[in-house]
Amino acid sequence: MHHSWLAVFLLATVHTTSAIADESQNVFNINDLGGGQSINDESSGKWYKFNSTIKRVAVIGAGPAGLQAAATFTQHNFTVRLFERAPGPGGNWLYSEEVPVREPYPDAPAIEERWIPEELPASEYYNDGDEGLTLDTRWREHWQPRSIWNTLHTNSPAVITELPDVPYPPDHSWVISAHTIGAHVRAYASIHNLNANDNSSVHSYSTRVEKLSKKSDGNGWTLTLKHLKKLEEPDRLKATWWIEDFDAVFVAPGPYTSPHVPEIDGLLQWSEVRDVDDPSRFSVYHSRVYRRPERYRGKAKTAELTFDHQNVLVVGVGTSGSEIARDIAPVANKVYASHKEYADWDTLHPFQRRSFRRFPQETEFLPQISHFEPLSSLDDGIKDGKIVLVNGTVLENIDEVILATGYKRSNPFHLSVLNETFGVDSLPPPSDVFTGPALKYVHWTGHFIPDPTLAFSTIRPWTAGQYQYYGQAKVWEGTAHLPNEAEMWAQYNSTRYTFFRGLFGTGPSEAIVRQYVTWLNNESLENGGRLVGPWPVQNREVFSFYASQEWEKDYITKENFTSFENIPDHQWTQQDIWDISVLEDEFW
């Protein structure tokens, strides 16, 4: 769960005029958008023309992407407002002992309407127990504590997990911890006056964007916002709602916001069972609430303080499953791991093989779960329950079940704009964060094609983000141009541009960096602006050595960065795509 840069896109067919009929190929026709949309009135010109000057820009999300975007837009003299639901910067790397509120069983709808007062601005005070909710629950529901645990270490080296201007200490460890990365991101926020303790009018932390919608005149955007504040005397929460208008909006909420709960017969009943010794916790839960291994030691049962160690079933053998199993194995009695069947070891992606190798040696691997047998009571835990596997084996004596089953890419702002623009029928279902389709109708530059005053972070922020956010700033200030809308759709539907994603160090990820460098420098030469360089050549050997040591030998080499130069885009194949796929959703 801690490598958002592994996101994979769907291959699109080379086709620029076909209708939307074949959704699986991700091909779209500008004349079939519906909702009264039409091509921007510049079809006779080469470039897209904005209807009005862009001055005020909203940035949603203060992770590595949002912070870089806010800093870049500020440097380009936009009036910037940064909104983040958490109490501080960091995005997915903001560690907290607090855990998210209970995940929904089954998965939540793609778009959930939030209650907003009829008249704005508005305020409301909450006391403990109002509407049956504790203040703690309200607070955690608002800011959604992140899905990282105390001992988490990233599976990427510092050389590709580093923001500009704040290098890691020279003596940092080879594999860096989540706490080190969190401090690194906060340092970046501080030097750009974007940290929570900075006296700045730019940022607004503990502020959730409740709604993103077009202004009534069609020019610009309206954000409906909710800020939640803890009051010490008396012990209450204060909620404040208001709206702000912007000429453009940049969206980077992060990919790990919507946990995926699989549909398995009987799981719904089991999910209602609370821990016998600690009723505040559940016996079945998603991996995003995991923090520390100590609880798996069990509870003291006698005066001599002997412990009944826990038997734990981890459902899913991707990155979260393997790393959490490593964390709890030294203190648990037994760790099981259930996974879907795979055809052959050699057909697995290197990262899938890596996950298997990362499991502790004592782990017992099990086939996929068929169903959970009904429980006779919800008050006695799940230890006496029966879990039936697809091969007929019955698993018993399990104390806890951890669902390491991934996340849905459910960008609520993207979906709400699609809904408002094109209607509910156009909404894609949330998909797995690794294997799902890229954002619909979004150009390779990150701009929303029907209205490029809306932009998204669509590439790995650590390594390529600086190019994308600089490009978006240049487009909005007029020192770089987007092609006219017809050409943007043509590029959206072409093989060349849909290759611009992938695991860092592979051809497609190298291609997007080169595309950005070429485009940005051409635009700056013609219209003004600083020139940019490629990813530092001296970092290639460090990264490829790390990949061979920590991932899989010879999967990433220095030649990965140069071999793609000899392949023209019309020779790119489906095999190039699947070579970089991380099929996490097919692997739990």
C-alpha positions as CSV (number, residue, x, y, z in Angstrom):
1,M,0.0,0.0,0.0
2,H,2.9,2.3,0.2
3,H,3.9,2.6,-3.5
4,S,1.4,4.7,-5.2
5,W,3.8,5.0,-8.1
6,L,3.1,1.4,-9.1
7,A,-0.3,2.4,-10.6
8,V,-0.9,0.9,-14.0
9,F,-3.0,2.1,-16.9
10,L,-5.1,0.4,-19.5
11,L,-3.8,0.1,-23.1
12,A,-5.8,2.1,-25.5
13,T,-6.3,1.3,-29.2
14,V,-4.8,3.7,-31.8
15,H,-8.0,5.4,-32.8
16,T,-9.0,9.0,-33.0
17,T,-12.5,9.0,-34.4
18,S,-14.2,5.9,-33.0
19,A,-17.3,6.3,-30.7
20,I,-17.4,5.3,-27.1
21,A,-19.0,2.0,-28.0
22,D,-16.0,-0.1,-26.9
23,E,-15.4,1.0,-23.3
24,S,-12.8,-1.7,-22.6
25,Q,-10.5,-0.1,-25.1
26,N,-10.8,3.3,-23.5
27,V,-11.5,5.0,-26.8
28,F,-13.7,8.1,-26.9
29,N,-15.3,10.4,-29.4
30,I,-15.6,14.1,-28.7
31,N,-19.0,14.2,-30.4
32,D,-20.5,11.5,-28.1
33,L,-19.8,13.1,-24.7
34,G,-23.4,14.1,-24.0
35,G,-24.3,16.6,-21.3
36,G,-24.3,19.4,-23.9
37,Q,-20.5,19.4,-24.1
38,S,-18.8,20.6,-27.3
39,I,-15.3,21.3,-28.5
40,N,-13.8,24.5,-27.2
41,D,-14.3,27.2,-29.8
42,E,-10.8,27.2,-31.2
43,S,-11.1,24.4,-33.8
44,S,-9.6,26.7,-36.4
45,G,-6.5,27.2,-34.2
46,K,-3.7,25.0,-33.2
47,W,-3.9,25.6,-29.4
48,Y,-6.6,25.4,-26.8
49,K,-7.8,28.8,-25.7
50,F,-9.0,29.5,-22.2
51,N,-12.2,31.6,-21.8
52,S,-10.7,33.8,-19.0
53,T,-7.5,34.6,-17.2
54,I,-6.5,32.2,-14.5
55,K,-5.5,33.8,-11.2
56,R,-6.9,31.9,-8.3
57,V,-5.9,28.2,-8.0
58,A,-7.1,25.6,-5.4
59,V,-5.0,22.6,-4.6
60,I,-6.7,19.6,-3.0
61,G,-4.4,17.4,-1.0
62,A,-1.1,18.1,0.9
63,G,0.9,15.0,0.1
64,P,4.0,14.9,-2.1
65,A,2.0,15.9,-5.2
66,G,-0.2,18.6,-3.7
67,L,2.7,20.3,-1.8
68,Q,4.8,20.4,-4.9
69,A,1.9,21.8,-7.0
70,A,1.1,24.4,-4.4
71,A,4.7,25.6,-4.2
72,T,5.0,25.6,-8.0
73,F,1.8,27.6,-8.5
74,T,2.8,30.1,-5.9
75,Q,6.2,30.6,-7.6
76,H,4.3,31.4,-10.8
77,N,2.4,34.2,-9.0
78,F,-1.0,32.5,-8.8
79,T,-3.1,33.1,-5.7
80,V,-3.1,29.6,-4.2
81,R,-5.2,27.9,-1.5
82,L,-4.2,24.5,-0.3
83,F,-6.8,22.3,1.3
84,E,-6.1,19.2,3.3
85,R,-8.5,17.2,5.5
86,A,-5.7,16.0,7.8
87,P,-4.3,18.2,10.5
88,G,-0.9,18.4,8.8
89,P,1.0,17.7,5.6
90,G,2.4,14.4,4.4
91,G,-0.5,12.7,2.6
92,N,-0.1,9.0,2.9
93,W,3.1,9.5,4.9
94,L,1.5,11.3,7.8
95,Y,1.8,8.7,10.5
96,S,-0.6,8.6,13.4
97,E,-1.5,6.2,16.2
98,E,-5.1,7.1,15.4
99,V,-6.8,4.7,13.0
100,P,-9.5,5.3,10.3
101,V,-13.1,4.7,11.2
102,R,-14.6,1.3,10.4
103,E,-14.4,0.5,6.7
104,P,-17.8,-0.3,5.0
105,Y,-18.9,-3.9,4.5
106,P,-19.4,-4.3,1.5
107,D,-17.5,-1.5,-0.4
108,A,-19.0,2.0,-0.2
109,P,-20.6,3.6,-3.3
110,A,-18.3,5.5,-5.6
111,I,-19.8,8.8,-4.7
112,E,-21.3,9.5,-1.3
113,E,-23.2,12.7,-0.7
114,R,-22.2,14.6,2.4
115,W,-24.6,16.7,4.4
116,I,-24.1,20.4,3.8
117,P,-26.1,23.2,5.6
118,E,-28.6,24.9,3.2
119,E,-27.2,28.4,4.0
120,L,-23.4,29.1,4.0
121,P,-21.3,30.0,5.7
122,A,-22.5,28.0,8.7
123,S,-21.1,26.6,12.0
124,E,-22.1,23.8,14.3
125,Y,-20.8,22.5,17.7
126,Y,-20.6,18.8,18.5
127,N,-20.6,17.3,22.0
128,D,-19.6,13.8,22.8
129,G,-22.5,11.4,22.1
130,D,-24.4,13.7,19.7
131,E,-26.2,11.6,17.2
132,G,-24.7,8.6,18.8
133,L,-21.2,9.5,17.8
134,T,-18.1,10.1,20.0
135,L,-16.0,13.2,19.3
136,D,-13.1,10.8,18.5
137,T,-15.2,9.1,15.8
138,R,-16.2,12.4,14.3
139,W,-12.6,13.6,14.3
140,R,-11.2,10.5,12.7
141,E,-14.0,10.3,10.1
142,H,-13.2,13.9,9.1
143,W,-9.4,13.6,8.6
144,Q,-9.1,9.9,7.8
145,P,-5.8,8.7,9.5
146,R,-3.5,7.3,6.9
147,S,-2.9,3.6,6.2
148,I,0.7,3.3,7.4
149,W,2.0,1.4,10.4
150,N,4.8,2.1,12.8
151,T,7.6,-0.1,11.4
152,L,6.7,0.4,7.7
153,H,9.7,0.9,5.4
154,T,9.2,1.9,1.8
155,N,10.0,-0.5,-1.1
156,S,11.7,2.3,-3.1
157,P,15.1,3.8,-2.5
158,A,15.6,7.4,-1.4
159,V,17.0,8.3,-4.8
160,I,13.5,7.9,-6.3
161,T,11.5,8.9,-3.2
162,E,12.9,12.4,-2.7
163,L,11.3,15.8,-3.1
164,P,13.3,18.7,-4.6
165,D,15.2,21.1,-2.2
166,V,15.3,18.8,0.8
167,P,17.8,16.0,0.3
168,Y,18.0,13.1,2.8
169,P,20.9,13.1,5.2
170,P,24.0,11.5,3.5
171,D,24.0,8.7,6.2
172,H,20.4,7.7,5.7
173,S,19.6,4.0,5.6
174,W,19.4,2.0,2.4
175,V,15.7,1.2,3.1
176,I,14.0,4.3,4.5
177,S,11.2,4.2,7.1
178,A,7.8,5.8,6.8
179,H,8.8,8.1,9.7
180,T,11.9,9.3,7.7
181,I,9.8,10.0,4.6
182,G,7.1,11.8,6.7
183,A,9.7,14.1,8.1
184,H,11.1,14.6,4.7
185,V,7.7,15.7,3.3
186,R,7.1,18.0,6.3
187,A,10.5,19.6,5.7
188,Y,9.5,20.3,2.1
189,A,6.3,21.9,3.4
190,S,8.2,24.0,5.9
191,I,10.7,25.5,3.4
192,H,7.8,26.5,1.2
193,N,5.8,28.0,4.1
194,L,3.1,25.2,3.7
195,N,3.4,23.4,7.0
196,A,0.5,23.5,9.5
197,N,2.5,25.6,12.0
198,D,3.4,28.3,9.3
199,N,1.5,31.5,9.6
200,S,0.2,31.5,6.0
201,S,-3.0,32.3,4.3
202,V,-2.2,29.7,1.6
203,H,-3.0,26.5,3.5
204,S,-6.1,25.3,5.4
205,Y,-5.5,22.0,7.3
206,S,-8.3,20.0,8.9
207,T,-10.4,21.2,6.0
208,R,-12.2,18.7,3.8
209,V,-13.5,19.6,0.4
210,E,-17.2,18.5,0.5
211,K,-18.1,19.4,-3.0
212,L,-16.4,20.5,-6.2
213,S,-18.7,22.0,-8.9
214,K,-18.6,24.4,-11.8
215,K,-19.6,28.0,-11.2
216,S,-23.0,28.9,-12.6
217,D,-21.5,31.0,-15.4
218,G,-19.4,28.1,-16.5
219,N,-16.1,29.9,-15.8
220,G,-14.3,28.6,-12.8
221,W,-15.1,26.3,-9.9
222,T,-16.8,26.5,-6.5
223,L,-15.4,24.5,-3.6
224,T,-17.7,23.7,-0.6
225,L,-15.4,23.3,2.4
226,K,-15.7,22.0,5.9
227,H,-13.2,22.7,8.7
228,L,-13.2,20.8,12.0
229,K,-11.5,22.2,15.1
230,K,-11.0,20.7,18.5
231,L,-12.1,22.9,21.4
232,E,-10.5,22.3,24.8
233,E,-13.0,24.1,27.0
234,P,-15.4,22.6,27.0
235,D,-14.5,19.4,25.2
236,R,-16.2,19.9,21.9
237,L,-15.7,20.0,18.1
238,K,-16.6,23.0,16.0
239,A,-17.5,22.5,12.3
240,T,-17.5,25.4,9.9
241,W,-18.7,25.3,6.3
242,W,-18.1,27.9,3.6
243,I,-17.5,28.2,-0.1
244,E,-14.6,29.6,-2.2
245,D,-14.4,30.3,-5.9
246,F,-11.4,29.6,-8.1
247,D,-10.4,29.9,-11.7
248,A,-8.6,26.5,-11.7
249,V,-8.4,23.5,-9.4
250,F,-5.6,20.9,-9.0
251,V,-6.6,17.6,-7.4
252,A,-4.2,15.2,-5.6
253,P,-6.1,13.4,-2.8
254,G,-3.9,10.3,-3.0
255,P,-4.8,6.7,-4.0
256,Y,-5.3,5.0,-0.6
257,T,-8.5,6.5,0.6
258,S,-11.1,3.8,-0.3
259,P,-10.3,0.3,1.2
260,H,-11.5,-2.7,-0.8
261,V,-13.4,-5.3,1.0
262,P,-14.0,-8.5,-1.0
263,E,-17.4,-10.0,-1.4
264,I,-17.1,-13.4,0.3
265,D,-20.2,-15.3,1.6
266,G,-20.4,-14.9,5.4
267,L,-17.9,-12.1,5.7
268,L,-20.6,-9.5,6.5
269,Q,-21.6,-11.4,9.7
270,W,-18.0,-12.0,10.8
271,S,-17.2,-8.3,10.3
272,E,-19.7,-7.5,13.1
273,V,-17.8,-9.4,15.7
274,R,-15.8,-7.4,18.2
275,D,-12.7,-8.5,20.0
276,V,-13.7,-10.3,23.2
277,D,-11.0,-8.6,25.3
278,D,-11.2,-5.2,23.7
279,P,-14.8,-4.4,22.4
280,S,-13.5,-1.2,20.8
281,R,-11.8,-3.3,18.2
282,F,-13.1,-5.8,15.6
283,S,-11.9,-9.4,14.9
284,V,-12.0,-8.8,11.1
285,Y,-10.6,-5.6,9.7
286,H,-8.8,-4.0,6.8
287,S,-5.0,-3.7,6.9
288,R,-5.3,0.1,6.8
289,V,-6.0,0.1,10.6
290,Y,-2.9,-2.0,11.5
291,R,-0.3,0.0,13.5
292,R,1.8,-2.2,15.9
293,P,2.3,-6.0,16.5
294,E,2.0,-6.0,20.3
295,R,-1.7,-6.8,20.4
296,Y,-1.0,-10.2,18.7
297,R,0.8,-11.4,21.8
298,G,-2.7,-12.1,23.2
299,K,-4.0,-11.5,26.7
300,A,-2.6,-12.8,30.0
301,K,-4.7,-15.7,31.2
302,T,-3.2,-16.7,34.6
303,A,-1.5,-15.1,37.6
304,E,1.8,-16.2,36.1
305,L,1.1,-13.9,33.1
306,T,1.4,-16.7,30.5
307,F,0.1,-15.5,27.1
308,D,-2.3,-17.0,24.7
309,H,-0.6,-15.9,21.5
310,Q,-2.9,-15.1,18.5
311,N,-3.5,-17.1,15.4
312,V,-3.9,-14.6,12.5
313,L,-5.2,-15.1,9.0
314,V,-3.9,-12.5,6.4
315,V,-6.1,-12.4,3.4
316,G,-3.9,-11.2,0.5
317,V,-0.3,-11.7,-0.3
318,G,0.6,-8.3,-1.9
319,T,2.8,-5.8,-0.3
320,S,0.7,-4.9,2.7
321,G,0.0,-8.6,3.4
322,S,3.6,-9.7,3.3
323,E,5.0,-6.7,5.3
324,I,2.3,-6.9,8.0
325,A,2.9,-10.7,8.3
326,R,6.7,-9.9,8.8
327,D,5.8,-7.5,11.6
328,I,3.5,-9.8,13.6
329,A,5.2,-13.2,13.0
330,P,7.6,-12.8,16.0
331,V,4.8,-12.3,18.5
332,A,1.9,-14.2,17.0
333,N,1.4,-17.9,17.5
334,K,0.7,-18.7,13.9
335,V,0.3,-16.7,10.7
336,Y,-1.7,-17.9,7.7
337,A,-1.9,-16.2,4.3
338,S,-4.7,-16.8,1.9
339,H,-4.3,-16.0,-1.8
340,K,-5.9,-16.5,-5.2
341,E,-4.5,-19.3,-7.4
342,Y,-1.8,-18.5,-9.9
343,A,-0.8,-20.5,-12.9
344,D,3.0,-20.5,-12.7
345,W,5.7,-18.8,-10.6
346,D,7.4,-17.5,-13.7
347,T,4.3,-15.8,-15.0
348,L,4.0,-13.7,-11.8
349,H,5.2,-10.1,-11.9
350,P,8.5,-9.6,-10.2
351,F,6.8,-7.6,-7.4
352,Q,4.4,-10.5,-6.9
353,R,7.2,-12.9,-6.5
354,R,8.9,-10.4,-4.2
355,S,5.9,-10.3,-2.0
356,F,5.9,-14.1,-1.6
357,R,9.6,-14.0,-0.7
358,R,9.0,-11.3,1.9
359,F,6.6,-13.4,3.9
360,P,8.3,-14.9,7.0
361,Q,9.4,-18.5,6.6
362,E,6.9,-19.8,9.2
363,T,3.9,-18.5,7.2
364,E,1.5,-21.2,6.1
365,F,0.0,-20.3,2.7
366,L,-3.6,-21.3,2.0
367,P,-5.8,-21.2,-1.0
368,Q,-8.5,-18.7,-1.6
369,I,-11.5,-18.5,0.8
370,S,-14.8,-20.0,-0.3
371,H,-16.9,-18.8,2.5
372,F,-17.2,-18.0,6.2
373,E,-19.5,-20.4,8.1
374,P,-22.3,-18.7,10.1
375,L,-21.4,-17.9,13.7
376,S,-23.7,-19.0,16.5
377,S,-23.0,-15.8,18.4
378,L,-21.5,-12.4,17.8
379,D,-20.4,-12.1,21.4
380,D,-17.7,-14.8,21.7
381,G,-15.2,-13.7,19.1
382,I,-14.4,-15.7,15.9
383,K,-12.1,-18.4,17.4
384,D,-14.8,-21.1,17.2
385,G,-15.8,-20.1,13.7
386,K,-15.1,-22.0,10.5
387,I,-13.5,-20.7,7.4
388,V,-14.0,-22.9,4.3
389,L,-11.3,-22.7,1.6
390,V,-11.9,-23.4,-2.1
391,N,-10.3,-26.8,-1.8
392,G,-12.7,-27.8,0.9
393,T,-10.3,-27.4,3.8
394,V,-11.8,-26.0,7.0
395,L,-9.7,-23.5,8.9
396,E,-10.5,-23.1,12.6
397,N,-9.0,-21.5,15.8
398,I,-8.4,-18.1,14.1
399,D,-8.3,-15.1,16.5
400,E,-8.2,-12.3,13.9
401,V,-8.5,-11.8,10.1
402,I,-6.6,-9.0,8.4
403,L,-8.0,-8.1,5.0
404,A,-4.9,-7.0,3.0
405,T,-7.0,-6.7,-0.1
406,G,-6.0,-3.4,-1.5
407,Y,-7.7,-0.1,-2.3
408,K,-10.1,1.2,-4.9
409,R,-9.1,4.2,-7.0
410,S,-12.1,6.2,-6.1
411,N,-11.2,9.9,-6.7
412,P,-14.4,11.5,-5.5
413,F,-13.7,14.9,-7.2
414,H,-13.1,13.3,-10.6
415,L,-16.2,11.2,-10.3
416,S,-18.4,14.1,-9.1
417,V,-17.2,16.2,-12.1
418,L,-18.0,13.4,-14.5
419,N,-21.4,13.0,-12.9
420,E,-22.1,16.7,-13.2
421,T,-20.7,17.0,-16.7
422,F,-21.8,13.8,-18.4
423,G,-24.4,12.1,-16.1
424,V,-24.3,9.1,-13.8
425,D,-24.2,6.5,-16.7
426,S,-20.7,7.6,-17.6
427,L,-19.3,6.9,-14.1
428,P,-16.7,4.1,-14.1
429,P,-16.8,1.8,-11.1
430,P,-13.9,2.3,-8.6
431,S,-11.1,0.0,-9.7
432,D,-8.0,-1.4,-8.0
433,V,-5.4,1.2,-7.3
434,F,-2.8,-0.8,-9.3
435,T,-4.6,-2.4,-12.2
436,G,-7.5,0.1,-12.7
437,P,-7.9,2.4,-15.6
438,A,-6.4,5.8,-15.6
439,L,-8.6,8.8,-14.9
440,K,-11.2,9.2,-17.6
441,Y,-11.0,12.1,-20.1
442,V,-7.6,13.3,-18.6
443,H,-4.9,14.3,-21.0
444,W,-1.3,13.1,-20.4
445,T,-0.5,16.6,-19.0
446,G,-3.0,16.0,-16.2
447,H,-5.6,18.4,-17.6
448,F,-9.3,17.4,-17.8
449,I,-10.0,17.5,-21.5
450,P,-13.5,18.9,-21.4
451,D,-12.3,21.7,-19.2
452,P,-8.5,22.1,-18.7
453,T,-9.0,24.5,-15.8
454,L,-9.3,21.2,-13.8
455,A,-6.1,19.2,-13.5
456,F,-5.0,16.1,-11.7
457,S,-1.7,14.5,-10.5
458,T,-1.4,11.5,-12.8
459,I,2.2,10.5,-12.5
460,R,4.6,9.6,-9.8
461,P,5.1,12.8,-7.8
462,W,8.6,11.9,-6.4
463,T,10.3,11.5,-9.8
464,A,8.1,13.1,-12.5
465,G,5.8,15.4,-10.5
466,Q,8.1,18.4,-10.8
467,Y,7.6,18.3,-14.6
468,Q,3.8,17.9,-14.6
469,Y,3.1,20.6,-12.0
470,Y,5.5,23.0,-13.8
471,G,3.7,22.3,-17.0
472,Q,0.3,22.9,-15.5
473,A,1.5,26.2,-14.1
474,K,2.9,27.2,-17.5
475,V,-0.3,26.3,-19.3
476,W,-2.5,28.3,-16.9
477,E,-0.2,31.3,-17.0
478,G,0.1,31.2,-20.8
479,T,3.8,30.3,-21.3
480,A,2.9,26.8,-22.5
481,H,0.0,25.6,-24.7
482,L,-2.2,22.6,-24.8
483,P,-3.2,21.4,-28.3
484,N,-6.8,22.2,-29.4
485,E,-9.4,19.9,-28.0
486,A,-9.7,17.7,-31.0
487,E,-5.9,17.0,-30.9
488,M,-6.1,16.3,-27.1
489,W,-8.7,13.7,-27.8
490,A,-6.6,12.2,-30.5
491,Q,-3.6,12.0,-28.2
492,Y,-5.9,10.5,-25.4
493,N,-6.9,7.7,-27.8
494,S,-3.4,7.0,-29.2
495,T,-1.1,4.2,-28.3
496,R,1.9,6.6,-27.8
497,Y,0.4,8.7,-25.1
498,T,-1.3,5.9,-23.2
499,F,2.1,4.4,-22.6
500,F,3.1,7.2,-20.3
501,R,2.7,5.3,-17.1
502,G,4.4,2.5,-15.4
503,L,6.9,1.2,-12.8
504,F,9.8,3.6,-12.6
505,G,12.8,2.5,-14.6
506,T,10.7,0.9,-17.3
507,G,10.3,2.2,-20.9
508,P,6.9,3.8,-20.4
509,S,8.0,5.7,-17.3
510,E,11.1,6.9,-19.0
511,A,9.1,8.0,-22.0
512,I,6.9,10.3,-20.0
513,V,9.9,12.1,-18.5
514,R,11.4,12.6,-21.9
515,Q,8.1,13.8,-23.3
516,Y,7.8,16.4,-20.5
517,V,11.4,17.6,-20.9
518,T,10.9,18.1,-24.7
519,W,7.5,19.8,-24.4
520,L,8.5,22.1,-21.5
521,N,11.7,23.2,-23.1
522,N,10.1,23.8,-26.5
523,E,7.4,25.9,-24.8
524,S,9.9,27.8,-22.7
525,L,12.1,28.6,-25.7
526,E,9.2,30.1,-27.5
527,N,7.2,31.7,-24.7
528,G,9.7,32.2,-21.8
529,G,10.4,30.2,-18.7
530,R,13.2,28.1,-17.2
531,L,14.5,25.0,-19.0
532,V,14.4,21.6,-17.3
533,G,16.7,18.6,-17.5
534,P,16.0,14.8,-17.4
535,W,16.2,12.7,-14.3
536,P,19.9,12.8,-13.2
537,V,21.9,10.2,-15.1
538,Q,24.1,9.6,-12.0
539,N,21.1,8.2,-10.1
540,R,20.5,5.4,-12.6
541,E,23.2,3.1,-11.3
542,V,22.1,3.7,-7.7
543,F,18.5,2.9,-8.5
544,S,19.2,-0.2,-10.7
545,F,21.5,-1.6,-8.0
546,Y,18.8,-1.1,-5.4
547,A,16.2,-2.8,-7.6
548,S,18.4,-5.8,-8.1
549,Q,19.1,-6.1,-4.4
550,E,15.6,-5.4,-3.0
551,W,13.2,-6.3,-5.9
552,E,14.5,-8.9,-8.2
553,K,17.9,-9.4,-9.9
554,D,18.2,-7.8,-13.3
555,Y,14.6,-6.7,-13.5
556,I,15.6,-3.1,-13.6
557,T,19.1,-2.3,-15.1
558,K,20.8,0.8,-16.3
559,E,19.9,-0.3,-19.9
560,N,16.2,0.1,-19.0
561,F,16.8,3.9,-19.3
562,T,18.4,3.7,-22.8
563,S,16.9,0.7,-24.6
564,F,13.6,2.4,-25.1
565,E,15.4,5.1,-27.2
566,N,15.7,2.6,-30.0
567,I,12.0,1.7,-30.2
568,P,9.7,4.1,-32.2
569,D,6.3,4.5,-30.7
570,H,4.6,2.6,-33.5
571,Q,6.5,-0.5,-32.3
572,W,5.4,-0.3,-28.7
573,T,3.4,-3.5,-28.0
574,Q,1.0,-4.9,-25.5
575,Q,3.9,-6.9,-24.0
576,D,5.6,-3.6,-23.0
577,I,2.6,-2.8,-20.9
578,W,2.2,-6.1,-19.1
579,D,5.9,-6.2,-18.4
580,I,5.3,-3.4,-15.9
581,S,1.9,-4.5,-14.5
582,V,1.4,-5.1,-10.8
583,L,-1.7,-7.2,-10.6
584,E,-2.4,-6.7,-6.9
585,D,-6.2,-7.0,-7.4
586,E,-5.8,-10.4,-8.9
587,F,-3.6,-11.5,-6.1
588,W,-5.3,-11.4,-2.8
